[in-house]
Amino acid sequence: MANDDPSKPDLGRTTEDQQIIQETLPYLQNETWDSTVKNKVPKTLRDLKKADRLTSYSEQELIAGLKELIQFEKLNTGENNTYFLPDW
């Protein structure tokens, strides 16, 4: 099973999954990239796919990364398939 720390290398994840997690979580944590993140607005999968650093990933790849972040309580889900950090 994968470790819940996305910064740690290859702990049960594929290299691609590791990269998705390493880019998705910091995107949501860094308010300077996006004013809606600064305002703590939950993101949809569509929003995440539009983020510059995440555009190269398929929907299935992003969903797999999001599922793992949710599993390890690094990310929450809300109404209408939105995603947000636990401290939002």
N, C-alpha and C positions, 0 to 999 in steps of 0.2 A: 504494500500500500504506500502511496505517496505521502511524503511529509507535508505538513501544512505551511511550511516556509517556502514561498515561491522563489526565494533567492538561492536556495540550496540546489546544487546540481543533481540531476538524474537520480531521484529517489522514487522510482516506480513510474515515472512519467516518460513519455517519449520526448525526444529532443524538441519536437514541434510543440507539444503540449506545454512543455516547460517555458518555451519562448512566449507563447500566447499568454500564459499566466504572468510572466515577468513584465509583459507590456500592458496587460489589462488592469491589473491592480494599481500600479503606479499612475496610470492615466486617471483613474478615479480619485486617487489620493492627491494629485497635483492640481490645485486650483488655478494655477497660472495658465494652463493649457486651454481651459474652456470656462467661460463665465458661468455656465450652468452647473459645472462641478463646484465652482466657488460658492454658488448659491445652494448647493447640496440638493439639486434637482435629480431625482432618480432617472436612470438612463434605460432606454429600450435597447433591444438588440440592434435595431436600425441605427440608433444614435452611435452605438459602439462601432458598428461597421463603417460609419462615416469618419471616425477619428483617424487622423492621418497615419498614426502608427499601427492601426489595426486593419486598414483597408485591404491588405494583402491576404487576410485570412478568410476562409469560407465560413458560411453561417454555421456549419457543423463543427468546424474547428473552434469557433468562438463559444458555441454552446458547450462543448466538452470542457473548455477552460473555465467557463462560468460555473458549470456544475461542480467542478472540483473546488473552486473558491467558496461556493455555497456550502459544500460538504464540510469544509474545515472552518466554517463560520468567519471567513474573511469578507464575505459578501452576503447580502440579504436579497430576497425577492419580494416584490410588492404586487399591487394590483396591476392589471394589464401587462403582465410580463415585464416589469421594470426591475432594475438592479440598482442597489445602493449599498454604501458602506454601513457597517453596524452602528457607527457613532453619528449617523445622519438623523 
